[in-house]
């Protein structure tokens, strides 16, 4: 049986990961089709409909400005997921480059890169993000850049370890002896061996990145109004918690489902890629 077939059999045998994938797919689809399923204006103020409870017309109620909350939550998935994907991709690129350089060249280069990673790990991630965002102009592009730069260290360490292990294998040394350059070795022999763990770390880290974006938006340092963001919606709804519970509950539920689903899908990918995979309860 090919490796791809083994992967599919293992992943689709994990019922928890499959349910999480379905939930995540529904949230992503709702965001992509938000203009169709939630066409209400998410910016226009309508104080006559302020703080309306959930109803057939407004399934998640309205906010303090009379805007349909369902439409804002659906559009907010574009923002939160888009920021998370873009930032995590930046982290992936930086981590891959730094990890490959550290693993290939070793010595002083490796030491410098790993000390930079240690410095990044030394600071609590949220505190570091707050400190940086507090001194730069807030905005989506700035947020993506900052989140991407801060999240590279874990990927770099993983890639470095994989590169150092793979480069000692006989077929890599044989290719190197035959005159293959470092770039050729990395592209043809090393990176393919790093893809499985990197995909798992990328997926699981995506949930953490979305949480970081929501936390910064909650504090007013991330996505700025009137752009809808789950974290900002939760922040704006806290003062109405007793009289309009739906303002915080619905964005909070969607945010929690998204992050949990990403983590569970990441767990499923890790099990599917693991050659020592043993199904447990809730799995085939």
Backbone as a ProteinNet text record, in pm:
[ID]
protein_1_A
[PRIMARY]
XXXXXXXXXXXXXXXXXXXXXXXXXXXXXXXXXXXXXXXXXXXXXXXXXXXXXXXXXXXXXXXXXXXXXXXXXXXXXXXXXXXXXXXXXXXXXXXXXXXXXXXXXXXXXXXXXXXXXXXXXXXXXXXXXXXXXXXXXXXXXXXXXXXXXXXXXXXXXXXXXXXXXXXXXXXXXXXXXXXXXXXXXXXXXXXXXXXXXXXXXXXXXXXXXXXXXXXXXXXXXXXXXXXXXXXXXXXXXXXXXXXXXXXXXXXXXXXXXXXXXXXXXXXXXXXXXXXXXXXXXXXX
[TERTIARY]
84.4	0	88.3	57.6	137.7	123.4	223.3	221	97.2	55.2	-62.1	-188.8	-201.6	-318.7	-318.4	-201.2	-189.9	-231.4	-185.6	-221.7	-372.6	-436	-580.9	-655.1	-610.4	-678.2	-667.7	-551.6	-533.3	-613.2	-607.4	-674.8	-826.5	-880.1	-1024.8	-1076.1	-985.5	-1026	-1035.3	-991.3	-996.8	-1125.6	-1228.2	-1359.6	-1359.4	-1281.9	-1276.8	-1217.2	-1108.7	-1045.9	-1138.4	-1213.8	-1306.6	-1417.9	-1474.5	-1578.1	-1521.6	-1399.7	-1335.1	-1313.3	-1275.1	-1254.3	-1384.6	-1494.5	-1625.2	-1665.3	-1648.2	-1682.1	-1597.9	-1469.2	-1379.5	-1418.1	-1454.2	-1495.2	-1620.9	-1714.9	-1837.9	-1808.6	-1719	-1684.2	-1614.7	-1522	-1452.2	-1550.2	-1640.1	-1739.3	-1830.7	-1872	-1957.2	-1886.7	-1756	-1680.7	-1669.1	-1641.2	-1625.5	-1757.8	-1867.3	-1998.9	-2078.9	-2011.4	-2082	-2164	-2119.2	-2195.6	-2329.5	-2336.8	-2460	-2549.1	-2489.8	-2571.6	-2597.1	-2516.7	-2533.4	-2511.7	-2606.5	-2585.3	-2603.7	-2644.1	-2668.7	-2541.7	-2558	-2445.9	-2384.3	-2253.6	-2186.3	-2126.7	-2145.4	-2087	-2194.2	-2302.6	-2405.5	-2470.5	-2481.6	-2540.8	-2692.1	-2765.1	-2911.2	-2956.2	-2955.2	-2982.6	-3125.4	-3215.4	-3352.4	-3358.2	-3259.8	-3254	-3144.9	-3103.8	-2993.7	-3029	-2934.7	-2944.4	-3072.4	-3108.8	-3221.5	-3177	-3255.3	-3217.7	-3227.9	-3171.6	-3179.2	-3323.9	-3345	-3478.2	-3461.9	-3574.2	-3567.1	-3500.6	-3526	-3465.9	-3318.6	-3282.1	-3142	-3107.4	-3057.6	-3033.8	-2942.8	-2851.1	-2762.5	-2787.1	-2899.3	-2930.2	-2856.8	-2863	-2791.7	-2703.1	-2602.3	-2512.4	-2563.9	-2481.1	-2523.8	-2545.3	-2495.6	-2516	-2624.6	-2694.2	-2801.1	-2755	-2630.4	-2578.1	-2604.2	-2637.6	-2667.8	-2544.2	-2555.9	-2439.5	-2400	-2497.5	-2465.5	-2378.7	-2412.7	-2333.5	-2193.2	-2184.4	-2052.2	-1966.4	-2027.9	-1952.4	-1904.9	-1993.7	-1955.5	-1843.8	-1856	-1750.2	-1623.7	-1643.2	-1526.7	-1441.8	-1503.5	-1424.4	-1324	-1361.8	-1266.5	-1145.1	-1172.6	-1064.5	-976	-1038.6	-960.7	-885.2	-954.1	-887.3	-785.3	-818.5	-724.8	-597.7	-613.6	-496.4	-414.8	-483.9	-412.8	-335.8	-399.1	-331.9	-213	-232.9	-124	-6.7	-37.3	68.8	141.7	66.5	129.4	214.6	173.3	252.6	384	379.6	503.8	595.1	537.2	616.2	676.2	597.1	645.8	764.2	753.9	861.6	989.2	974.5	1092.6	1150.6	1063.8	1111.5	1181.5	1127.4	1191.5	1330	1337.9	1466.5	1569	1529.8	1623.4	1662	1563.8	1592.4	1684.1	1660.2	1745.7	1887.5	1901.2	2035.2	2109	2038.1	2101.3	2141.3	2054.3	2084	2190.9	2196.4	2293.9	2433.4	2442.4	2573.9	2629	2539.5	2585.9	2680.9	2760.1	2863.8	2809.8	2881.1	2844.8	2710.4	2684.3	2555.9	2440.3	2453.7	2351.2	2334.8	2445.1	2440.7	2368.7	2397.9	2334.7	2184.2	2143.1	2000.5	1926.5	1985.2	1919	1914	2014	2006.3	1895.7	1875.3	1763.3	1630.6	1623.2	1501.9	1481.9	1590.9	1581.1	1530.9	1577.2	1531.6	1381.7	1335.2	1192	1112	1164.6	1094.9	1098.3	1196.3	1213.6	1098.8	1032.8	923.4	789.2	696.1	559	505.2	450.1	411.8	315.8	212.1	112.3	171.8	256.8	320.8	410.7	483	569.7	487.1	375.9	288.9	228.3	184.1	126.1	230	353.5	459.5	491	493.2	524.2	408.3	285.3	170.1	142.1	187.4	164	246.9	355.3	444.3	438.1	353.7	339.3	194.8	171.4	36.3	-48.9	-160.7	-243.8	-309.3	-331.1	-392.2	-373.4	-447.5	-442.5	-305	-247	-116.6	-8.2	-13.1	84.5	67	-58.1	-87.2	-34.2	-57.4	-9	142.7	209.7	356.4	411.7	355.8	405.4	381.4	260	230.6	321.3	346.8	432.5	575.7	628.4	767.2	784.8	687.4	700.2	690.3	619.8	591.7	687.6	805.1	893.2	977.8	1002.7	1106.9	1078.1	953.9	921.5	940.2	900.1	916.9	1065.2	1142.5	1286	1355	1320.7	1381.8	1345.5	1220.5	1178.3	1250.1	1253.1	1317.5	1466.5	1530.4	1674	1700.5	1618	1636.9	1617.6	1515.9	1491	1606.6	1656.2	1766	1891	1921.7	2042	2031.9	1908.7	1891.2	1898.9	1835.3	1829	1963.7	2040.4	2165.9	2269.9	2248.9	2340.8	2306.5	2195.7	2156.7	2244.1	2254.5	2350	2317.4	2190	2157.4	2184.1	2173.2	2204.9	2356.4	2431.7	2577.3	2627.6	2561	2600.6	2575.9	2461.5	2431.3	2529.7	2568.1	2665.7	2802.8	2838.8	2968.3	2973.1	2857	2852.7	2852.1	2859.9	2872	2746.9	2640.4	2516.5	2539.5	2491.6	2505.6	2403.3	2419.8	2329.6	2184.5	2162.6	2026.3	1961	2034.6	1982	1951.3	2040.7	2017.8	1892.5	1876.3	1760.3	1631	1624.9	1501.1	1465.7	1564.7	1536.6	1531.1	1611.8	1626.7	1583.2	1607.1	1584.4	1442.5	1396.5	1264.4	1150.6	1153.1	1044.9	1032.6	1145.8	1142.4	1091.6	1089	1045.5	898.3	834	698.6	598	604	503.5	499.5	611.2	605.1	576.4	622	597.5	449	381	237.5	160.2	199	133	153.6	276.8	306.4	237.3	233	165.7	16.8	-47.8	-191.4	-223.8	-148.9	-174.8	-137.5	-34.1	4.2	-92.2	-170.8	-268	-374.8	-417.1	-514.5	-458.4	-332.4	-268.9	-256.9	-229.7	-217.8	-352.1	-459	-592.7	-629.6	-592.9	-618.2	-540.2	-416.3	-334.2	-395.1	-442.5	-508.1	-632.4	-712.7	-834.8	-802.1	-696.7	-656.5	-612.5	-533.9	-490.5	-608.1	-699.1	-817.8	-906	-913.7	-988.9	-933.1	-800.8	-735.1	-731.7	-782.3	-783.7	-655.3	-567.9	-438.7	-432	-541.1	-541.1	-624.7	-721.5	-810.2	-892.4	-897.2	-965	-1105.8	-1199.6	-1335.3	-1333.4	-1430.4	-1549.6	-1530.6	-1407.1	-1384.2	-1423.9	-1503.6	-1546.9	-1435	-1414.7	-1317.6	-1377.5	-1361.3	-1421	-1374.8	-1246.1	-1194.4	-1251.9	-1263.8	-1318.1	-1466.1	-1541.5	-1682.7	-1703.1	-1618	-1627.4	-1597.9	-1496.7	-1460.7	-1574.3	-1632	-1739.9	-1864.4	-1884.3	-2005.9	-1997.8	-1877.9	-1863.7	-1948.3	-1953.1	-2026.5	-2177.6	-2222.2	-2364.3	-2392.6	-2299.8	-2308.1	-2439.1	-2487.5	-2608.4	-2735.3	-2734.7	-2855.9	-2857.2	-2739.7	-2730.8	-2620.8	-2648.7	-2548.2	-2497.6	-2583.3	-2549.5	-2429.3	-2399.6	-2288.4	-2153.7	-2138.3	-2011.5	-2019.7	-2137.4	-2150.4	-2128.7	-2194.9	-2185.8	-2045.6	-1982.8	-1843.9	-1749.9	-1773	-1687.4	-1700.9	-1824.4	-1846.3	-1777.1	-1793.5	-1732.9	-1580	-1525.7	-1380.4	-1331.3	-1401.2	-1361.2	-1370.5	-1478.1	-1493.2	-1381.8	-1345.5	-1240.3	-1106.6	-1069.4	-939.4	-936.3	-1043.1	-1047.9	-1042.2	-1114.5	-1114.8	-976.1	-907.4	-772.1	-679.2	-690.1	-604.3	-634.8	-763.5	-800.5	-760.5	-773.2	-725.6	-574.3	-503.9	-359.3	-322.7	-399	-375.7	-397.3	-503.4	-530	-420.1	-368.8	-257.5	-132.5	-107.3	9.5	-0.7	-118.5	-137.2	-125.3	-180.1	-177.7	-36.9	45.3	182.4	274.9	234.2	319.7	328.2	447.7	459.6	425.7	427.2	394.6	249.6	166.7	26.1	-46.5	-113	-197	-332.6	-440	-570.7	-610.7	-673.5	-720.8	-871.2	-927.1	-1070.7	-1113.4	-1222.1	-1268.7	-1207.3	-1117.5	-1054.1	-1082.6	-1058	-1088.5	-1000.9
-119.1	0	124.7	221.5	342.5	426.6	514.4	600.7	689.3	738.2	825.6	750.8	626.5	547.4	517	489.6	464.2	588.3	705.4	830.8	850.9	833.5	852.8	753.4	628.6	527.8	562.8	608	643.6	768	870.5	996.1	977.3	912.2	895.3	791.3	716.1	627.1	696.4	822.5	901	982.7	933.9	998.2	1138.7	1158.3	1290.4	1392.8	1354.9	1446.4	1474.4	1374.4	1394	1491.6	1476.3	1569.6	1710.7	1723.3	1855.1	1913.8	1830.1	1877.4	1925.8	1856.1	1897.7	2032.3	2047.4	2174.1	2287.8	2263.4	2365.2	2401	2300.4	2325.1	2410.2	2386.3	2465.1	2610.9	2632.7	2769.7	2841.9	2772.4	2833.4	2862.9	2767.7	2787.1	2904.7	2915.7	3028	3160.7	3164.2	3286.8	3319.7	3217.8	3240.2	3280.9	3225.3	3253.3	3353.2	3429	3519.9	3624.2	3664.4	3763.1	3706.1	3572.7	3507.6	3470.1	3403.5	3354.7	3461.5	3567.3	3675.7	3809.2	3850.3	3968.8	4102.4	4102	4228.4	4312.6	4443.7	4537.3	4527.6	4502.4	4486.7	4616.8	4725.6	4853.8	4958.7	4958.4	5061.9	5057.1	5171.8	5183.2	5199.1	5122	5128.4	5122	5235.7	5239.5	5196.5	5200.3	5155.3	5005.6	4931.1	4786.4	4748	4839.9	4815.5	4709.3	4615.7	4513.2	4429.8	4391.8	4300.6	4158	4081.7	3943.1	3854.5	3733.4	3642	3618.4	3618.5	3599.2	3539.2	3514.8	3462.8	3563.5	3691.5	3794.1	3811.3	3802.1	3814.8	3692.9	3584.5	3458.5	3472.4	3567	3589.7	3724.6	3788	3917.3	4030.8	4149	4265.1	4323.8	4401.4	4462.6	4599.6	4672.2	4801.3	4906.8	4882.4	4976.1	4927.6	4820.6	4769.6	4684.4	4643.1	4561.8	4413.8	4341.3	4199.1	4121.7	4054.9	3987.1	3864.1	3793.8	3676.2	3714.8	3824.6	3871.4	3910.7	3975.1	4017.7	3898.9	3797.6	3677	3603.5	3593	3525.2	3600.5	3733.6	3811.8	3811.1	3805.7	3802.3	3678.7	3568.3	3447.7	3472.2	3556.5	3591.3	3661.6	3756.4	3834.2	3746.5	3677	3598.9	3484.2	3409.5	3299.9	3352.2	3462.3	3520	3568.9	3640.5	3688	3569.8	3469	3351.9	3278.1	3254.5	3183.8	3262.2	3391.7	3474.3	3481.6	3505.5	3515.9	3383.4	3274.5	3143.3	3105.4	3147.7	3120.7	3197.8	3321.1	3397.7	3326.7	3281.1	3207.2	3081.1	3012.6	2890.6	2921.1	3025.5	3060.1	3096.2	3183	3223	3102.4	3021.3	2905.6	2804	2781.3	2688.9	2737.7	2864.6	2920.1	2914.7	2962.1	2965.8	2824.8	2734.4	2597.6	2524.7	2543.2	2478.8	2533.4	2665.1	2725.8	2675	2671.2	2624.4	2477.7	2395.1	2252.2	2218.6	2293.6	2266	2313.3	2435.4	2494.9	2467.3	2453.5	2423	2528	2488.8	2576.5	2708.3	2817.1	2948.1	2994.7	2963.5	3002.3	2938.4	2809.8	2738.2	2799.8	2830.9	2886.9	3021.6	3107.5	3239.8	3226.6	3142	3126.3	3066.8	2968.8	2907.2	3001.6	3090	3188.7	3289.4	3324.2	3413	3344.2	3214.4	3139.8	3136	3118.3	3116.5	3250.1	3359.5	3492.2	3506.5	3455.4	3461.1	3379.6	3260	3174.9	3232.4	3317.4	3369.4	3461.1	3522.8	3614.7	3544.4	3564.3	3514.5	3572.6	3487.3	3529.9	3647.9	3640.3	3747.4	3878.6	3872.6	3995.2	4056.6	3971.9	4021	4085.9	4023	4078.7	4211.8	4218.6	4343.5	4454.1	4421.3	4521.8	4576.4	4486	4530.8	4611.1	4560	4626.9	4761.3	4777.7	4903.9	5018	4985.8	5091.4	5105.7	5024.6	5036.4	5072	5118.9	5155.5	5030.1	5018.8	4898.4	4889.3	4768.2	4743.9	4599.4	4553.8	4412.9	4374.1	4456.4	4423	4420.1	4516.1	4517.8	4396	4363	4247.8	4118.9	4100.3	3980.4	3971.9	4085.1	4086.5	4052.5	4114.1	4092	3948	3895.9	3757.8	3660.3	3689.9	3602.9	3600.7	3716.8	3725.3	3657.5	3675.1	3620.2	3467.8	3407.6	3264.7	3172.1	3220.8	3138.1	3038.1	3065.2	2991.9	2842.3	2805.7	2663.5	2586.3	2645.7	2579.1	2565.5	2669.4	2665	2553	2537.3	2431	2292.3	2275.3	2147	2116.3	2213.5	2193.1	2166.8	2241.3	2220.7	2077.3	2027.4	1890.5	1789	1811.6	1720.5	1723.1	1842.9	1856.5	1786.3	1805.1	1744	1592.1	1540.4	1394.8	1339.7	1407.9	1357.9	1367.6	1472.5	1491.3	1385.2	1308.1	1201	1068.8	1063.8	938.6	911.9	786.3	744.7	804.2	807.5	856.5	1006.4	1080	1222.7	1241.7	1165.1	1175	1130.8	1029.3	984.9	1094	1162.4	1272.7	1386.3	1411.5	1517.8	1481.3	1353.7	1307.9	1315.3	1301.2	1306.3	1449.2	1546.9	1685.8	1769.3	1715.4	1792.2	1907.6	2025.3	2142.5	2143.5	2239.3	2247.1	2270.4	2357.5	2386.4	2261.5	2188.2	2064.6	1961.8	1949.4	1855.1	1890.4	2018.8	2063	2036	2073	2061.8	1915.9	1835.8	1699.4	1597.1	1616	1510	1548.7	1672.6	1709.1	1759.2	1857.1	1914.2	1811.9	1719.1	1619.2	1538.5	1516.6	1442.3	1526.6	1658.5	1749.5	1786.1	1751.2	1800.2	1751.2	1624	1568.4	1641.3	1650.3	1721.9	1870.1	1930.2	2073.3	2099	2012.5	2027.7	2020	1927	1911.3	2036.4	2083.9	2202	2324.9	2336.8	2450.4	2450.7	2334.6	2325.7	2357.6	2298	2320.8	2463.3	2518.2	2655.4	2757.1	2717.1	2808.3	2846.9	2751.1	2781.4	2880.2	2863	2956	3095	3102.5	3232.3	3304	3229.7	3289.1	3337.8	3261.6	3305	3431.2	3438.8	3558	3679.4	3660.1	3771.2	3817.3	3722.9	3757.8	3827.6	3782.9	3846	3990.1	4012.9	4149.3	4237.1	4183.1	4258.9	4287	4192.3	4211.5	4329.8	4343.1	4451.9	4582.9	4580.5	4700.4	4724.6	4623.1	4638.5	4562.6	4499.9	4421.1	4484.8	4408.2	4457.6	4573.4	4682.4	4803	4812.9	4873	4892.7	4981.5	4967.7	4880.8	4739.6	4701.5	4565.4	4463.8	4361.8	4263.7	4166.8	4145.4	4047.8	3983.3	3852.5	3782	3839.3	3864.1	3918.5	4055.5	4140.7	4274.7	4268.8	4177.1	4162.6	4117.9	4026.1	3981	4097.1	4175.2	4291	4392.8	4422.8	4521.9	4474.4	4343.6	4291.5	4270	4281.3	4251.3	4344.3	4473	4568.6	4543.6	4466.1	4433.6	4288.9	4226.7	4083.9	4044.3	4125.1	4089.1	4113.8	4217.6	4252.9	4199.1	4171.2	4123.5	4018.5	3901.4	3795	3748	3760.8	3707	3777.3	3898	3973	3905.7	3838.8	3771	3619.7	3562.8	3416.8	3362.3	3418.3	3362.9	3377.2	3495.2	3502.6	3412.2	3403.1	3317.1	3171.1	3126.8	2986.6	2956.4	3043.9	3020.8	3020.5	3113.3	3117.7	2989.3	2944.6	2821.5	2700	2691.3	2579.1	2577.4	2695.4	2703	2656.2	2708.2	2673.7	2525.8	2477.7	2336.3	2245.3	2282.8	2201	2194.7	2307.6	2308.8	2220.6	2226.6	2143.4	1994.9	1960.8	1820.9	1768.7	1853.2	1814	1794.5	1883.5	1868.4	1738.6	1702.4	1574.1	1457.6	1469.1	1362.9	1349.9	1462.3	1459	1398.8	1434.7	1378.9	1227.2	1177.1	1032.1	965.8	1031.5	971.9	965.7	1064.6	1065.5	977.5	944	869	722.6	671.5	529.9	434	482.6	399.3	419.6	465.2	495.8	374	394.5	290.5	353.5	308.7	367.8	354.3	458.7	457.2	482.9	505.2	527	647.5	633.7	741.1	734.8	637.2	617.4	475.2	453.9	322.5	216
0	0	0	-86.9	-96.7	29.9	50.6	168.3	170.7	52.3	45.6	86.5	42.2	79.3	228.4	282.6	426.9	504.8	457.9	524.2	524.2	408.3	398.9	487.5	488	571	718.2	760.8	901.2	939	852	886.4	885.8	783	774.5	872.3	934.2	1041.7	1176	1181.9	1305.1	1302.9	1371.4	1364.2	1424.5	1530.4	1593.8	1498	1432.1	1336.7	1219	1176.3	1064.7	1101.7	1222.3	1268	1275.5	1328.6	1337.8	1198.8	1102.6	965.7	903.5	932.3	880.4	940.1	1072.3	1138.4	1082.4	1066.9	1012.5	869.5	791	652.7	646.7	737.1	740.8	775.7	870.6	909.7	794.7	729	614.6	501.3	474.7	367.7	399.7	526.2	566.4	544	570.4	546.4	398.6	318.7	175.2	109.2	159.7	101	184.7	268.5	359.3	284.8	166.5	89.1	43	33.2	-13.1	104.2	206.1	317.7	422.5	423.2	520.4	450.1	366.9	283.5	353.6	480.5	550.2	558.4	555.3	565	703.9	709.8	839	890.8	817.4	856.6	887.6	810.1	824.4	961.9	1026.4	1159.3	1147.6	1228.7	1231.8	1378.3	1444.9	1588.9	1622.5	1526	1552.3	1580.5	1530.9	1553.3	1652	1735.6	1828.8	1932.3	1953.9	2057.8	2048.4	1927.5	1909	1939.6	2014.5	2045.3	1921.5	1926.9	1812.1	1769.1	1638.5	1581.5	1442.6	1374.4	1237.9	1144.7	1167.6	1082.9	1112.2	1240.3	1282.9	1369	1307.8	1381.4	1503	1500.4	1614.5	1679.9	1647.3	1704.9	1635	1694.1	1641.4	1750.2	1710.1	1807.7	1850	1925.1	1979.6	1872.4	1752.1	1641.1	1544.5	1580.3	1496.7	1380	1379.6	1269.3	1295.6	1190.5	1202.4	1246.9	1361.9	1419.6	1338.9	1282.3	1201.3	1081.2	1017.5	903.3	947.4	1063.3	1111.5	1153.4	1214.1	1251.9	1127.3	1026.5	902	830.7	819.4	755.5	841.5	973.3	1063.1	1043.7	996.8	971.2	859.9	762.4	656.9	716.3	807.6	865.9	954.4	1050.3	1146.3	1078.4	990.5	920.9	820.7	753.1	656.3	721.9	834.6	908.4	959.5	1014.4	1066.9	959.5	844.2	734.2	681.1	659.6	605.8	703.1	830.6	930.8	948.7	951.7	970.7	850.1	731.2	611.2	615.4	664.4	682.2	781.9	893	992.7	932	848.2	783.4	692.9	613.7	521.5	598.3	698.8	777	849.6	910.4	984.6	896.2	775.7	682.9	642.8	606.1	562.3	675.5	791.8	904.9	949.9	952.7	994.9	898.5	768.8	668.3	675.3	686.2	694.8	817.6	933.4	1056.8	1045.8	986.8	977.9	876.1	765.5	660.1	698.6	747.1	769.9	910	1009.7	1144.2	1199.5	1297.8	1352.8	1406.2	1375.5	1426.2	1370.9	1244.2	1184.5	1260	1287.1	1363.5	1501.9	1565.7	1700.9	1703.5	1607	1602.5	1581.2	1486	1457	1576.3	1641.3	1756.2	1876.6	1889.5	1999.3	1972.8	1844.2	1809.4	1842.7	1815.2	1849.6	2000.9	2076.2	2222.1	2276	2216	2258.5	2234.3	2119.3	2089	2189	2224.4	2320.5	2462.2	2491.5	2627.1	2668.8	2571.4	2601.8	2584.7	2678.7	2656	2525.3	2440.1	2305.1	2305.7	2388.9	2389.4	2437.4	2540.6	2590.3	2483.9	2412.6	2305.6	2194.9	2158.4	2054.7	2098.5	2223.1	2274.6	2273.7	2316.2	2320.2	2181.5	2081.9	1945.6	1887.2	1902.2	1843.1	1909	2033.7	2103.6	2047.5	1975	1925.2	1773.6	1707.3	1562	1530.6	1409.3	1368.3	1353.5	1426.3	1414.6	1278.1	1234.3	1103.4	1065.2	966.3	928.2	874.6	786.9	729	836.2	927.4	1038.2	1126.8	1155.5	1241	1179.6	1049.9	981.1	988.8	963.2	964	1101.5	1204.8	1341.7	1384.8	1361.1	1397.8	1322.6	1195.5	1115.6	1164.9	1201	1246.8	1382.3	1470.4	1606	1607.6	1509.6	1517.7	1445.4	1404	1320.9	1399.3	1526.6	1600.7	1612.6	1644.6	1662.7	1532.6	1420.8	1291.2	1257.6	1285.7	1256.5	1334.1	1460.3	1540.9	1487.4	1450	1396.1	1265.4	1175.1	1045.4	1063.7	1152	1179.4	1223.9	1317.3	1366.2	1254	1169.3	1058	957.6	928	831.6	883.2	1010.4	1067.8	1068.8	1083.6	1083.1	940.6	846.6	709.3	639.6	667.1	594.1	627.7	735.5	771.8	703.5	633.3	568.3	445.6	412.8	309.8	173.5	135.1	1.2	-12.6	99.5	95.8	84.4	161.7	153.9	17.2	-41.3	-175.2	-277.9	-266.6	-358.7	-340.9	-215.7	-188.9	-245	-234	-286.5	-438.6	-501.8	-647.9	-701.8	-612.3	-655.3	-643.3	-583	-566.6	-470.6	-505	-420.1	-308.5	-216.4	-100.9	-142.4	-240.8	-284.4	-342.2	-424.2	-481.6	-373.8	-275.5	-165.7	-87.6	-61	17	-58.3	-185.2	-263	-292	-331.7	-376.8	-263.8	-160.2	-61.3	79.8	120.5	261	285.8	208.3	232.8	222.5	125.2	121.7	250	318.8	443.9	560.7	542.4	649.3	638.9	527	501.6	605.1	641	732.1	865.8	940.5	1067.9	1052.3	943.9	922.9	900	824.2	800.9	932.4	1017.4	1147	1233	1242.3	1323.5	1267.3	1134.7	1071	1106.7	1096.8	1123.7	1268.9	1360.9	1502.5	1543.1	1482	1512	1456	1355.1	1295	1396.9	1477.6	1582.1	1682.9	1721.4	1815.6	1755.1	1625.5	1559.1	1555	1527.2	1526.4	1666.4	1768.7	1905.5	1938.5	1890.6	1914.8	1846.2	1721.9	1650.8	1725.5	1772.6	1845	1977	2044	2169.8	2147.9	2042.9	2013.1	1971.7	1891.5	1852.2	1973.9	2065.8	2189.4	2269.1	2268.6	2341.3	2262.9	2139.4	2057.4	1981.7	1974.6	1907.8	1775.2	1737.4	1614	1505.6	1456.6	1351.5	1406.3	1332.4	1378.6	1320.9	1398.6	1348.9	1224.3	1134.5	1148.2	1094	1058.1	1008.3	1114.6	1079.7	1179.4	1215.5	1342.5	1393.2	1516.1	1528.7	1641.4	1774.5	1787.9	1913.3	1944.5	1844.1	1864	1899.7	1838	1868.6	2013.5	2059.2	2198.8	2292.8	2260.8	2343.7	2349.5	2232.6	2228.7	2301.9	2311.3	2372.6	2521.7	2579.3	2721.7	2808.4	2775.1	2858	2852.1	2753.3	2741.3	2781.3	2854.8	2880.5	2949	3041.6	3114.7	3033.1	2952.2	2879.1	2736	2679.7	2540.9	2532	2588.2	2598.8	2462.7	2359.1	2227.1	2163.4	2208.5	2148.4	2172.3	2284.9	2316	2295.8	2321.4	2316.7	2176.5	2076.8	1941.7	1880.8	1884.6	1834.3	1912.8	2045.5	2127.4	2091.9	2064.5	2025.5	1893	1794.4	1663.5	1673.8	1751.3	1771.5	1837.2	1940.9	2010.9	1919.7	1840.4	1748.6	1644.1	1595.7	1493.8	1549.1	1665	1723.8	1764.4	1827.6	1866.3	1744.1	1638.5	1517	1455.1	1450.1	1394.8	1477	1608.2	1693.2	1675.1	1664	1646.5	1509.2	1406.6	1273.5	1276.4	1346.9	1362.3	1431.7	1535.9	1603.6	1507.5	1426.1	1329.4	1226.3	1179.2	1083.5	1147.1	1271.7	1340.4	1350.6	1388.5	1397	1260.7	1157.6	1023.4	966.3	998.8	949	1032.2	1155.2	1247.2	1204.5	1175.9	1136.3	1249.8	1374.2	1489.4	1532.6	1441	1468.7	1524	1640.5	1700.2	1730.5	1666.9	1692.3	1838.1	1891.5	2028	2029.6	2148.4	2159.2	2076.6	2004.7	1917.9	1780.2	1760.2	1629.3	1584.4	1459.5	1403.2	1467.4
[MASK]
++++++++++++++++++++++++++++++++++++++++++++++++++++++++++++++++++++++++++++++++++++++++++++++++++++++++++++++++++++++++++++++++++++++++++++++++++++++++++++++++++++++++++++++++++++++++++++++++++++++++++++++++++++++++++++++++++++++++++++++++++++++++++++++++++++++++++++++++++++++++++++

